[in-house]
Amino acid sequence: MRALRMNFPGRVREAALERAQARCEHVDADGNRCPCALHPGHYEFAHIVADRMGGRPSLDNCAVWCTPCHRAAYAADAAKIAQQRRLEKRERGTKAPSRPMPGSTFFRTSRGLDGLVRDRATGAVLSRRGSIDVRDL
């Protein structure tokens, strides 16, 4: 469990660019390599195993992909990354407590068909805010 993102060092990025030979390294499900040529500013260094999922910033885990391929791959992995973040928050105990939805059985009050708001635990009728009950006068 790491808190900070681990970017690739410069020497790893240079070695990955040299290995790519000016072509996108993304391979689709059928085993075909992307035909895009890499132009300065139009490629990204991708983690093969996502950083959040334990991938290290090494040459073995680095791939040079054109921007469209990287965006498509990240969109597919976004749900897995979000789930990993939720699990980490739960393990650390920093997940915000969820509040019950109004009207559910877990909510502490209920509104009857007569329009009165009652406490679920005691059944007592709760007065509305800002109103004056004439019986209290």
TORKOL-4160 file (C-alpha; in steps of 0.2 Angstrom, whole numbers, padded with zeros to 4 digits, m for minus):
137
<pt num="1" X="0000" Y="0000" Z="0000"/>
<pt num="2" X="0008" Y="0016" Z="m0006"/>
<pt num="3" X="0002" Y="0033" Z="m0004"/>
<pt num="4" X="0012" Y="0041" Z="m0018"/>
<pt num="5" X="0012" Y="0038" Z="m0037"/>
<pt num="6" X="0028" Y="0031" Z="m0043"/>
<pt num="7" X="0033" Y="0039" Z="m0060"/>
<pt num="8" X="0046" Y="0031" Z="m0071"/>
<pt num="9" X="0064" Y="0038" Z="m0069"/>
<pt num="10" X="0072" Y="0046" Z="m0084"/>
<pt num="11" X="0084" Y="0032" Z="m0088"/>
<pt num="12" X="0069" Y="0020" Z="m0089"/>
<pt num="13" X="0059" Y="0031" Z="m0100"/>
<pt num="14" X="0074" Y="0033" Z="m0112"/>
<pt num="15" X="0077" Y="0014" Z="m0113"/>
<pt num="16" X="0058" Y="0011" Z="m0116"/>
<pt num="17" X="0058" Y="0024" Z="m0130"/>
<pt num="18" X="0073" Y="0015" Z="m0138"/>
<pt num="19" X="0065" Y="m0002" Z="m0136"/>
<pt num="20" X="0049" Y="0004" Z="m0144"/>
<pt num="21" X="0058" Y="0010" Z="m0160"/>
<pt num="22" X="0046" Y="0025" Z="m0163"/>
<pt num="23" X="0031" Y="0014" Z="m0163"/>
<pt num="24" X="0017" Y="0012" Z="m0151"/>
<pt num="25" X="0019" Y="m0004" Z="m0140"/>
<pt num="26" X="0001" Y="m0007" Z="m0137"/>
<pt num="27" X="m0005" Y="m0025" Z="m0142"/>
<pt num="28" X="m0024" Y="m0028" Z="m0143"/>
<pt num="29" X="m0033" Y="m0044" Z="m0138"/>
<pt num="30" X="m0030" Y="m0052" Z="m0155"/>
<pt num="31" X="m0011" Y="m0050" Z="m0153"/>
<pt num="32" X="m0010" Y="m0036" Z="m0166"/>
<pt num="33" X="0002" Y="m0021" Z="m0162"/>
<pt num="34" X="m0004" Y="m0003" Z="m0164"/>
<pt num="35" X="0002" Y="0004" Z="m0180"/>
<pt num="36" X="0004" Y="0022" Z="m0174"/>
<pt num="37" X="0021" Y="0030" Z="m0175"/>
<pt num="38" X="0027" Y="0039" Z="m0160"/>
<pt num="39" X="0029" Y="0058" Z="m0161"/>
<pt num="40" X="0035" Y="0070" Z="m0147"/>
<pt num="41" X="0021" Y="0075" Z="m0136"/>
<pt num="42" X="0009" Y="0062" Z="m0143"/>
<pt num="43" X="0014" Y="0047" Z="m0133"/>
<pt num="44" X="0014" Y="0042" Z="m0114"/>
<pt num="45" X="0023" Y="0030" Z="m0103"/>
<pt num="46" X="0011" Y="0017" Z="m0096"/>
<pt num="47" X="0012" Y="0005" Z="m0082"/>
<pt num="48" X="0008" Y="m0013" Z="m0088"/>
<pt num="49" X="0003" Y="m0017" Z="m0070"/>
<pt num="50" X="m0005" Y="m0001" Z="m0063"/>
<pt num="51" X="0005" Y="0008" Z="m0050"/>
<pt num="52" X="m0010" Y="0007" Z="m0038"/>
<pt num="53" X="m0011" Y="m0012" Z="m0040"/>
<pt num="54" X="0008" Y="m0014" Z="m0035"/>
<pt num="55" X="0017" Y="m0011" Z="m0052"/>
<pt num="56" X="0035" Y="m0005" Z="m0050"/>
<pt num="57" X="0042" Y="0009" Z="m0060"/>
<pt num="58" X="0054" Y="m0002" Z="m0069"/>
<pt num="59" X="0058" Y="m0005" Z="m0088"/>
<pt num="60" X="0049" Y="m0022" Z="m0087"/>
<pt num="61" X="0033" Y="m0013" Z="m0081"/>
<pt num="62" X="0035" Y="0002" Z="m0093"/>
<pt num="63" X="0027" Y="0003" Z="m0111"/>
<pt num="64" X="0026" Y="0017" Z="m0123"/>
<pt num="65" X="0009" Y="0019" Z="m0130"/>
<pt num="66" X="0001" Y="0032" Z="m0141"/>
<pt num="67" X="m0011" Y="0044" Z="m0132"/>
<pt num="68" X="m0027" Y="0036" Z="m0139"/>
<pt num="69" X="m0021" Y="0018" Z="m0134"/>
<pt num="70" X="m0016" Y="0024" Z="m0117"/>
<pt num="71" X="m0033" Y="0033" Z="m0114"/>
<pt num="72" X="m0043" Y="0018" Z="m0119"/>
<pt num="73" X="m0033" Y="0006" Z="m0108"/>
<pt num="74" X="m0034" Y="0018" Z="m0093"/>
<pt num="75" X="m0053" Y="0019" Z="m0095"/>
<pt num="76" X="m0054" Y="0000" Z="m0095"/>
<pt num="77" X="m0043" Y="0000" Z="m0079"/>
<pt num="78" X="m0052" Y="0014" Z="m0070"/>
<pt num="79" X="m0065" Y="0003" Z="m0061"/>
<pt num="80" X="m0051" Y="m0008" Z="m0054"/>
<pt num="81" X="m0041" Y="0007" Z="m0048"/>
<pt num="82" X="m0056" Y="0015" Z="m0040"/>
<pt num="83" X="m0060" Y="m0002" Z="m0031"/>
<pt num="84" X="m0042" Y="m0003" Z="m0025"/>
<pt num="85" X="m0043" Y="0015" Z="m0018"/>
<pt num="86" X="m0059" Y="0010" Z="m0009"/>
<pt num="87" X="m0051" Y="m0005" Z="m0001"/>
<pt num="88" X="m0036" Y="0005" Z="0004"/>
<pt num="89" X="m0047" Y="0018" Z="0013"/>
<pt num="90" X="m0057" Y="0004" Z="0021"/>
<pt num="91" X="m0041" Y="m0004" Z="0028"/>
<pt num="92" X="m0034" Y="0012" Z="0034"/>
<pt num="93" X="m0051" Y="0016" Z="0042"/>
<pt num="94" X="m0052" Y="0033" Z="0033"/>
<pt num="95" X="m0068" Y="0029" Z="0023"/>
<pt num="96" X="m0082" Y="0041" Z="0027"/>
<pt num="97" X="m0097" Y="0033" Z="0036"/>
<pt num="98" X="m0112" Y="0032" Z="0024"/>
<pt num="99" X="m0128" Y="0040" Z="0030"/>
<pt num="100" X="m0144" Y="0030" Z="0028"/>
<pt num="101" X="m0156" Y="0036" Z="0014"/>
<pt num="102" X="m0171" Y="0046" Z="0020"/>
<pt num="103" X="m0186" Y="0035" Z="0021"/>
<pt num="104" X="m0177" Y="0018" Z="0022"/>
<pt num="105" X="m0179" Y="0007" Z="0038"/>
<pt num="106" X="m0162" Y="0012" Z="0044"/>
<pt num="107" X="m0167" Y="0031" Z="0044"/>
<pt num="108" X="m0171" Y="0036" Z="0062"/>
<pt num="109" X="m0188" Y="0045" Z="0057"/>
<pt num="110" X="m0202" Y="0040" Z="0047"/>
<pt num="111" X="m0217" Y="0050" Z="0039"/>
<pt num="112" X="m0234" Y="0042" Z="0040"/>
<pt num="113" X="m0248" Y="0044" Z="0028"/>
<pt num="114" X="m0256" Y="0057" Z="0040"/>
<pt num="115" X="m0240" Y="0068" Z="0037"/>
<pt num="116" X="m0233" Y="0067" Z="0055"/>
<pt num="117" X="m0215" Y="0063" Z="0057"/>
<pt num="118" X="m0212" Y="0049" Z="0070"/>
<pt num="119" X="m0196" Y="0043" Z="0079"/>
<pt num="120" X="m0194" Y="0025" Z="0073"/>
<pt num="121" X="m0187" Y="0019" Z="0090"/>
<pt num="122" X="m0200" Y="0027" Z="0102"/>
<pt num="123" X="m0214" Y="0030" Z="0090"/>
<pt num="124" X="m0215" Y="0048" Z="0097"/>
<pt num="125" X="m0222" Y="0061" Z="0086"/>
<pt num="126" X="m0209" Y="0074" Z="0082"/>
<pt num="127" X="m0213" Y="0092" Z="0079"/>
<pt num="128" X="m0209" Y="0101" Z="0064"/>
<pt num="129" X="m0195" Y="0114" Z="0064"/>
<pt num="130" X="m0201" Y="0132" Z="0066"/>
<pt num="131" X="m0219" Y="0128" Z="0070"/>
<pt num="132" X="m0228" Y="0131" Z="0086"/>
<pt num="133" X="m0238" Y="0118" Z="0094"/>
<pt num="134" X="m0253" Y="0126" Z="0102"/>
<pt num="135" X="m0255" Y="0112" Z="0114"/>
<pt num="136" X="m0238" Y="0118" Z="0122"/>
<pt num="137" X="m0246" Y="0135" Z="0126"/>
